[in-house]
């Protein structure tokens, strides 16, 4: 069982600054006549738990459990934040209410995917002594029952020196690792944490060394940080250059970035620290946990807003990160038992599962049409591919033209396809019965009463749909044309 599979058994205690992230989106069509500023015509408002609360969201999305300890104001924003947190699966919260300070809000105005302005409502002064004492009491009460501790510092005043020291001392006494996402340039105040996760900007502010573009400079910055306190390791996140893990007794590990496209970096640091905490809590080494966190970050920066990722997305990202191109494609081809486990994990993550099948002997536009249509009607698409023996029985002794692994690999390479399985029977009935898909798709040359497995799918409340065929496109016609037999 790997770290991802073990995440559901990990309890994380997250202590730090919580906030509301608001995204007000709309379109800009004119400049204000009152002053030379754009006028945003608002179309939607989205609110997400942010800061340490976003760490909790990420932990929950990956299957772990999290308890948040923080401070909020006695205001509508604080109550809204608590309600949003407690509706998140496997997350509980204990907030100290301080009526002398507001709940932090970050309000972002967005048009066409671009941030136009951010407005903050906050008090970033260190929390008052009585609030500090109340928070430390919660830490003393909650920490022993958790596997790993996260200090999520957004420099909003919750993580005072006394809170940090009390947490680290108590964690050491109970043998719990501490993952710290710092915001202070004085990194010595976090001394005793297991690992720090500064980004390149924070590392520069602490050391004066620019760590973004040069691996050598990143290593120097990490070593300088290690010397400021008792840390087992420093994981510097370096944007498009990936991450560098610097430890005391091993060579520095430079992990290249694997984001395919970057839309928004909001909350990416929360994803890193969440994944790192769950992996370490699952028993991973620091280096393996860092690789997992890097893969997770590559997923969330490809999403808009304060995003999270699922276990399925993390598994897919790790497969891409650890394989060559062809091996990555072929990692989508599964034996039936492994595919059943994957389908179960998809359903756990809330995805509907679709299924279609074929020989796919010579790929053509008709195949692309039905596969794209199938993917549009489900969250994850499984494609059954007839084995060579099956194709020979169905199409004759001169078929298939391409062997089964080649055919399966070509189908797996398509972005619309999430998993491929090769089956040896003449029909996919046994496969459909084993997988129990939510959606079954076939070409419109079949009526639903003639579609193999339709009764299995509809019996459990699933959907059977047909796709219009592209006229004149079939493997048989293409093969006959190549042989000069087309009419």
C-alpha positions as CSV (number, residue, x, y, z in Angstrom):
1,X,0.0,0.0,0.0
2,X,1.5,3.4,-1.0
3,X,1.2,6.7,0.7
4,X,-1.8,7.8,-1.4
5,X,-3.7,4.7,-0.3
6,X,-2.9,5.3,3.3
7,X,-4.0,9.0,3.4
8,X,-7.5,8.1,4.6
9,X,-5.9,6.9,7.9
10,X,-4.0,10.1,8.6
11,X,-5.2,12.8,11.1
12,X,-3.7,16.2,10.6
13,X,-3.8,19.1,13.1
14,X,-3.5,22.4,11.2
15,X,-2.8,25.6,13.2
16,X,-2.6,29.0,11.6
17,X,-4.4,31.9,9.9
18,X,-7.8,31.2,8.4
19,X,-9.5,33.5,5.9
20,X,-12.2,33.8,3.3
21,X,-11.1,33.9,-0.3
22,X,-13.8,35.7,-2.4
23,X,-13.6,35.8,-6.2
24,X,-15.9,38.4,-7.8
25,X,-16.0,37.7,-11.5
26,X,-17.5,39.6,-14.4
27,X,-16.8,41.4,-17.7
28,X,-15.3,44.7,-18.5
29,X,-16.8,46.6,-21.4
30,X,-16.1,50.2,-20.5
31,X,-14.1,52.7,-18.5
32,X,-15.8,54.6,-15.7
33,X,-16.7,58.2,-16.6
34,X,-15.9,59.2,-13.0
35,X,-12.3,58.2,-13.1
36,X,-10.0,56.2,-15.5
37,X,-10.7,52.8,-14.1
38,X,-12.5,49.8,-15.7
39,X,-16.1,49.1,-14.7
40,X,-16.6,45.4,-13.7
41,X,-20.1,44.1,-14.5
42,X,-20.4,41.3,-11.9
43,X,-21.7,38.0,-13.1
44,X,-20.7,35.7,-10.2
45,X,-19.3,35.6,-6.7
46,X,-17.5,32.5,-5.3
47,X,-16.3,32.1,-1.7
48,X,-13.7,29.5,-0.5
49,X,-12.2,28.8,2.9
50,X,-8.6,30.1,2.6
51,X,-5.3,30.0,4.4
52,X,-5.1,27.2,7.0
53,X,-8.7,26.4,6.1
54,X,-7.6,25.7,2.5
55,X,-5.0,23.4,3.8
56,X,-7.8,21.5,5.5
57,X,-9.8,21.5,2.2
58,X,-6.9,20.0,0.4
59,X,-6.4,17.3,3.1
60,X,-10.0,16.4,2.9
61,X,-10.0,16.2,-0.9
62,X,-7.1,13.8,-0.7
63,X,-9.0,11.6,1.7
64,X,-7.3,12.6,5.0
65,X,-8.9,14.0,8.2
66,X,-8.1,17.5,9.5
67,X,-8.7,19.6,12.6
68,X,-8.2,23.3,12.3
69,X,-7.3,25.6,15.2
70,X,-7.4,29.3,14.6
71,X,-8.8,32.7,15.5
72,X,-11.7,34.5,13.9
73,X,-13.6,37.7,14.6
74,X,-17.1,37.9,16.1
75,X,-18.5,38.8,12.7
76,X,-20.5,37.5,9.7
77,X,-17.3,36.6,7.8
78,X,-16.2,34.4,10.8
79,X,-19.5,32.7,11.0
80,X,-19.6,32.2,7.2
81,X,-16.1,30.7,7.3
82,X,-16.9,28.3,10.1
83,X,-20.1,27.1,8.3
84,X,-18.1,26.6,5.1
85,X,-15.4,24.6,6.9
86,X,-17.7,22.3,8.8
87,X,-19.5,21.3,5.6
88,X,-16.2,20.0,4.3
89,X,-16.0,16.2,4.7
90,X,-13.7,15.0,7.5
91,X,-12.8,18.5,8.7
92,X,-13.5,19.9,12.1
93,X,-12.6,23.2,13.5
94,X,-12.1,24.9,16.9
95,X,-12.0,28.7,16.5
96,X,-11.1,31.1,19.2
97,X,-13.4,34.2,18.7
98,X,-11.8,37.5,19.3
99,X,-14.3,40.4,18.8
100,X,-11.4,42.9,18.7
101,X,-10.2,41.8,15.3
102,X,-12.0,41.0,12.0
103,X,-12.0,37.7,10.2
104,X,-9.5,38.0,7.4
105,X,-11.1,38.4,3.9
106,X,-9.2,38.5,0.6
107,X,-11.5,39.8,-2.2
108,X,-10.3,39.3,-5.8
109,X,-11.9,40.9,-8.8
110,X,-11.5,38.8,-11.9
111,X,-12.3,39.4,-15.6
112,X,-11.6,36.9,-18.4
113,X,-9.5,34.9,-16.0
114,X,-7.2,37.8,-15.1
115,X,-7.0,39.3,-11.6
116,X,-7.7,43.0,-11.8
117,X,-7.6,43.9,-8.1
118,X,-7.4,42.4,-4.6
119,X,-8.9,44.0,-1.6
120,X,-8.0,42.7,1.9
121,X,-9.9,43.2,5.2
122,X,-7.7,42.2,8.0
123,X,-5.8,42.9,11.2
124,X,-2.4,41.3,11.0
125,X,-1.2,42.4,14.4
126,X,-0.2,39.5,16.8
127,X,-3.1,38.1,18.7
128,X,-3.7,39.4,22.2
129,X,-2.3,37.5,25.2
130,X,-5.7,36.1,26.3
131,X,-6.5,34.9,22.8
132,X,-3.0,33.4,22.6
133,X,-3.6,31.5,25.9
134,X,-6.9,30.2,24.7
135,X,-5.4,28.9,21.4
136,X,-2.5,27.2,23.2
137,X,-5.0,25.4,25.4
138,X,-6.7,24.1,22.3
139,X,-3.4,22.9,21.0
140,X,-2.6,21.1,24.2
141,X,-6.0,19.4,24.1
142,X,-6.0,18.4,20.4
143,X,-2.4,17.6,19.4
144,X,-1.9,14.2,21.0
145,X,-4.7,12.6,19.0
146,X,-3.2,13.6,15.6
147,X,-0.5,12.0,13.5
148,X,1.1,15.2,12.0
149,X,1.0,18.9,12.7
150,X,0.9,21.7,10.1
151,X,1.7,25.3,11.0
152,X,0.1,27.5,8.2
153,X,1.5,31.0,8.6
154,X,-0.1,33.7,6.5
155,X,1.4,36.5,8.7
156,X,-2.0,37.5,10.0
157,X,-1.0,37.3,13.6
158,X,-2.3,33.9,14.8
159,X,1.1,32.1,14.9
160,X,2.8,34.2,17.6
161,X,6.2,33.1,18.8
162,X,4.6,31.6,21.9
163,X,2.1,29.6,19.8
164,X,4.8,28.3,17.6
165,X,7.1,27.3,20.5
166,X,4.2,25.6,22.4
167,X,3.3,23.6,19.3
168,X,6.8,22.5,18.5
169,X,7.6,21.5,22.1
170,X,4.3,19.6,22.5
171,X,4.8,17.9,19.1
172,X,8.3,16.8,20.1
173,X,7.0,15.4,23.4
174,X,4.5,13.3,21.5
175,X,6.7,12.3,18.6
176,X,4.7,14.2,16.0
177,X,6.3,15.7,12.9
178,X,5.7,19.4,12.2
179,X,5.3,20.8,8.7
180,X,5.6,24.6,8.5
181,X,4.6,26.9,5.7
182,X,6.4,30.1,6.8
183,X,5.8,33.8,6.1
184,X,8.3,35.4,8.4
185,X,11.8,36.3,7.1
186,X,13.0,35.3,10.6
187,X,12.9,31.5,10.0
188,X,14.6,30.8,13.3
189,X,11.3,31.4,15.1
190,X,10.1,28.1,13.6
191,X,13.1,26.2,14.9
192,X,12.2,22.6,15.8
193,X,9.9,22.1,12.9
194,X,10.5,18.9,10.9
195,X,10.4,20.7,7.5
196,X,9.9,24.2,6.2
197,X,8.3,24.9,2.9
198,X,9.2,28.5,1.8
199,X,8.8,29.6,-1.7
200,X,11.7,31.2,-3.6
201,X,10.6,34.8,-2.6
202,X,10.4,33.8,1.1
203,X,13.8,32.0,0.9
204,X,15.3,35.2,-0.7
205,X,13.9,37.4,2.1
206,X,15.3,35.1,4.7
207,X,18.8,34.5,3.1
208,X,19.4,37.1,0.4
209,X,20.0,34.3,-2.1
210,X,17.9,34.1,-5.2
211,X,16.7,30.5,-5.5
212,X,14.4,30.5,-8.5
213,X,16.6,29.8,-11.6
214,X,19.7,28.1,-10.3
215,X,19.8,24.7,-8.6
216,X,23.1,25.7,-7.0
217,X,21.7,28.9,-5.5
218,X,18.6,27.0,-4.3
219,X,20.9,24.6,-2.5
220,X,22.9,27.4,-0.9
221,X,19.7,29.1,0.3
222,X,18.4,25.8,1.7
223,X,21.6,25.2,3.6
224,X,21.6,28.7,5.0
225,X,18.0,28.2,6.2
226,X,19.0,24.9,7.9
227,X,21.6,26.7,9.8
228,X,19.1,29.1,11.3
229,X,17.4,26.5,13.4
230,X,16.8,22.8,14.2
231,X,15.1,21.6,11.0
232,X,15.3,18.2,9.4
233,X,14.8,19.7,5.9
234,X,13.8,22.7,3.8
235,X,11.6,22.3,0.7
236,X,11.9,25.4,-1.4
237,X,9.2,25.8,-4.0
238,X,10.6,27.4,-7.1
239,X,7.6,28.0,-9.5
240,X,8.4,26.9,-13.0
241,X,11.7,25.3,-11.8
242,X,9.9,22.8,-9.5
243,X,11.2,22.2,-5.9
244,X,14.5,21.7,-4.1
245,X,14.7,19.6,-1.0
246,X,17.7,20.3,1.2
247,X,18.4,18.1,4.2
248,X,21.4,17.7,6.6
249,X,22.5,14.2,5.7
250,X,21.6,13.6,2.1
251,X,22.4,15.2,-1.3
252,X,20.0,18.0,-2.3
253,X,17.0,16.7,-4.3
254,X,16.0,18.9,-7.2
255,X,12.5,18.0,-8.5
256,X,11.5,19.5,-11.9
257,X,8.0,21.1,-12.2
258,X,5.5,19.0,-14.0
259,X,2.6,21.4,-14.5
260,X,1.2,21.1,-18.1
261,X,-0.5,24.5,-18.0
262,X,-0.6,27.2,-15.4
263,X,-3.8,29.1,-14.9
264,X,-3.6,30.3,-11.2
265,X,-1.1,29.8,-8.4
266,X,-3.6,30.9,-5.6
267,X,-3.4,28.2,-2.9
268,X,-0.7,26.1,-4.5
269,X,1.4,26.4,-1.4
270,X,-1.5,25.0,0.7
271,X,-1.6,22.0,-1.6
272,X,2.1,21.4,-1.2
273,X,2.0,21.5,2.6
274,X,-1.2,19.4,2.7
275,X,0.2,16.7,0.5
276,X,3.5,16.7,2.3
277,X,1.8,16.3,5.7
278,X,-0.4,13.5,4.5
279,X,2.5,11.7,2.9
280,X,4.8,12.0,5.9
281,X,1.9,11.0,8.1
282,X,1.5,7.9,5.9
283,X,5.1,6.9,6.6
284,X,6.7,8.3,3.4
285,X,10.3,9.5,3.5
286,X,10.8,13.2,3.2
287,X,12.1,12.8,-0.4
288,X,9.2,10.7,-1.6
289,X,6.7,13.1,0.2
290,X,8.3,16.0,-1.7
291,X,7.9,14.3,-5.0
292,X,4.3,13.7,-4.2
293,X,3.8,17.3,-3.2
294,X,5.4,18.5,-6.4
295,X,3.1,16.4,-8.5
296,X,0.1,17.8,-6.5
297,X,1.2,21.4,-7.1
298,X,1.4,20.7,-10.8
299,X,-2.3,19.8,-10.9
300,X,-3.7,22.7,-8.8
301,X,-1.9,25.4,-10.7
302,X,-3.8,24.2,-13.8
303,X,-7.1,25.1,-12.1
304,X,-8.6,28.5,-11.5
305,X,-9.2,29.9,-8.0
306,X,-8.4,28.3,-4.6
307,X,-8.3,24.7,-5.9
308,X,-7.9,21.2,-4.5
309,X,-7.2,17.9,-6.1
310,X,-8.4,14.3,-5.6
311,X,-6.5,11.1,-5.1
312,X,-7.2,10.1,-8.7
313,X,-5.7,13.3,-10.0
314,X,-2.7,12.8,-7.8
315,X,-2.2,9.2,-8.9
316,X,-2.4,10.4,-12.6
317,X,0.1,13.2,-11.9
318,X,2.5,10.8,-10.3
319,X,2.2,8.4,-13.2
320,X,3.1,11.2,-15.6
321,X,6.0,12.4,-13.4
322,X,7.6,9.0,-13.1
323,X,7.2,7.6,-16.6
324,X,8.5,8.3,-20.1
325,X,5.9,9.4,-22.7
326,X,5.1,5.9,-24.0
327,X,5.2,4.4,-20.5
328,X,2.9,7.1,-19.3
329,X,0.4,6.3,-22.0
330,X,0.5,2.6,-21.4
331,X,0.0,3.2,-17.7
332,X,-3.6,3.8,-18.6
333,X,-4.0,0.2,-19.8
334,X,-5.2,-2.0,-16.9
335,X,-5.8,-5.6,-16.0
336,X,-9.4,-6.1,-14.9
337,X,-8.8,-6.4,-11.1
338,X,-6.6,-3.2,-11.1
339,X,-9.2,-1.4,-13.1
340,X,-12.0,-2.4,-10.7
341,X,-9.9,-0.8,-7.9
342,X,-9.4,2.3,-10.0
343,X,-13.1,2.6,-10.7
344,X,-13.8,2.3,-7.0
345,X,-11.4,5.2,-6.3
346,X,-13.0,7.3,-9.0
347,X,-16.4,6.8,-7.5
348,X,-15.1,7.6,-4.1
349,X,-13.8,10.9,-5.6
350,X,-17.3,11.6,-7.0
351,X,-16.7,10.8,-10.6
352,X,-19.3,9.0,-12.8
353,X,-17.9,6.2,-14.8
354,X,-18.6,5.7,-18.5
355,X,-17.9,2.7,-20.8
356,X,-17.7,2.0,-24.5
357,X,-15.8,-0.6,-26.5
358,X,-14.6,-1.7,-29.9
359,X,-11.9,-3.4,-32.0
360,X,-10.3,-0.1,-33.0
361,X,-8.2,-1.9,-35.6
362,X,-7.5,1.2,-37.7
363,X,-8.3,4.4,-35.8
364,X,-10.5,6.9,-37.8
365,X,-12.5,10.0,-37.2
366,X,-15.6,7.9,-36.3
367,X,-13.8,6.5,-33.4
368,X,-12.7,9.9,-32.2
369,X,-16.3,11.1,-32.5
370,X,-17.8,8.3,-30.3
371,X,-15.0,8.5,-27.7
372,X,-15.3,12.3,-27.4
373,X,-19.1,11.9,-27.2
374,X,-18.7,9.2,-24.4
375,X,-16.3,11.4,-22.4
376,X,-18.8,14.3,-22.6
377,X,-21.3,12.2,-20.7
378,X,-19.2,11.0,-17.8
379,X,-16.5,12.0,-15.4
380,X,-14.1,9.1,-16.2
381,X,-14.2,7.0,-19.4
382,X,-13.2,3.3,-19.6
383,X,-12.7,1.8,-23.1
384,X,-12.8,-1.9,-23.7
385,X,-10.6,-3.1,-26.6
386,X,-11.1,-6.5,-28.2
387,X,-8.1,-8.9,-28.0
388,X,-6.5,-10.2,-31.1
389,X,-8.2,-13.6,-30.7
390,X,-11.6,-11.8,-30.3
391,X,-11.1,-9.7,-33.4
392,X,-10.1,-12.7,-35.5
393,X,-13.3,-14.5,-34.4
394,X,-15.4,-11.5,-35.2
395,X,-13.7,-10.1,-38.3
396,X,-12.0,-13.1,-39.9
397,X,-8.5,-14.6,-40.0
398,X,-6.9,-11.6,-41.7
399,X,-7.7,-9.3,-38.8
400,X,-6.6,-7.5,-36.8
401,X,-4.2,-5.4,-38.8
402,X,-2.6,-4.0,-35.6
403,X,-1.9,-6.1,-32.5
404,X,-3.9,-5.6,-29.3
405,X,-1.2,-3.7,-27.3
406,X,-0.7,-1.3,-30.2
407,X,-4.5,-0.7,-30.5
408,X,-4.9,-0.3,-26.8
409,X,-1.9,2.2,-26.6
410,X,-3.3,4.4,-29.4
411,X,-6.7,4.6,-27.6
412,X,-5.0,5.3,-24.3
413,X,-3.1,8.2,-25.9
414,X,-6.4,10.1,-26.5
415,X,-7.2,12.8,-24.0
416,X,-10.8,11.7,-23.8
417,X,-9.8,8.3,-22.5
418,X,-9.0,7.7,-18.8
419,X,-8.5,3.9,-18.8
420,X,-8.2,1.0,-21.3
421,X,-8.8,-2.7,-20.7
422,X,-8.3,-5.5,-23.2
423,X,-10.9,-8.3,-23.2
424,X,-10.9,-11.7,-24.8
425,X,-14.6,-12.5,-25.1
426,X,-16.7,-11.8,-28.2
427,X,-18.8,-9.3,-26.2
428,X,-17.9,-7.0,-23.3
429,X,-20.8,-8.4,-21.1
430,X,-18.4,-9.8,-18.5
431,X,-16.4,-6.6,-18.4
432,X,-19.6,-4.4,-18.0
433,X,-20.8,-6.7,-15.2
434,X,-17.5,-6.4,-13.4
435,X,-17.2,-2.6,-13.7
436,X,-20.9,-1.6,-13.3
437,X,-20.5,1.6,-15.3
438,X,-22.8,4.5,-14.7
439,X,-23.0,5.3,-18.5
440,X,-22.8,2.9,-21.4
441,X,-22.3,4.3,-24.9
442,X,-22.6,2.6,-28.3
443,X,-23.0,3.8,-31.9
444,X,-26.5,4.7,-33.1
445,X,-26.4,1.6,-35.5
446,X,-27.5,-0.3,-32.3
447,X,-30.9,0.1,-30.7
448,X,-30.8,0.1,-26.9
449,X,-32.5,-3.3,-26.7
450,X,-29.6,-4.7,-28.8
451,X,-26.8,-3.2,-26.8
452,X,-24.8,-5.8,-24.9
453,X,-24.8,-4.9,-21.1
454,X,-27.6,-2.4,-21.3
455,X,-29.7,-4.4,-18.9
456,X,-26.8,-4.5,-16.4
457,X,-26.4,-0.8,-16.5
458,X,-30.1,0.2,-16.3
459,X,-30.7,-2.3,-13.5
460,X,-28.5,-0.2,-11.2
461,X,-30.0,3.1,-12.4
462,X,-27.3,3.8,-15.0
463,X,-27.8,5.4,-18.4
464,X,-27.5,3.9,-21.9
465,X,-27.0,6.3,-24.7
466,X,-26.1,6.1,-28.4
467,X,-23.9,8.3,-30.6
468,X,-24.6,9.2,-34.2
469,X,-22.0,7.6,-36.5
470,X,-19.8,9.6,-38.9
471,X,-21.0,8.5,-42.3
472,X,-18.8,6.3,-44.4
473,X,-16.2,5.7,-41.6
474,X,-15.3,2.2,-40.4
475,X,-12.1,0.2,-39.9
476,X,-13.4,-2.5,-42.4
477,X,-14.1,0.1,-45.1
478,X,-10.7,1.7,-44.6
479,X,-8.8,-1.6,-44.8
480,X,-10.7,-2.7,-47.9
481,X,-10.0,0.6,-49.5
482,X,-6.3,0.2,-48.8
483,X,-6.5,-3.3,-50.5
484,X,-8.3,-1.9,-53.5
485,X,-11.6,-3.6,-52.6
486,X,-13.7,-0.5,-51.9
487,X,-16.8,-0.3,-54.0
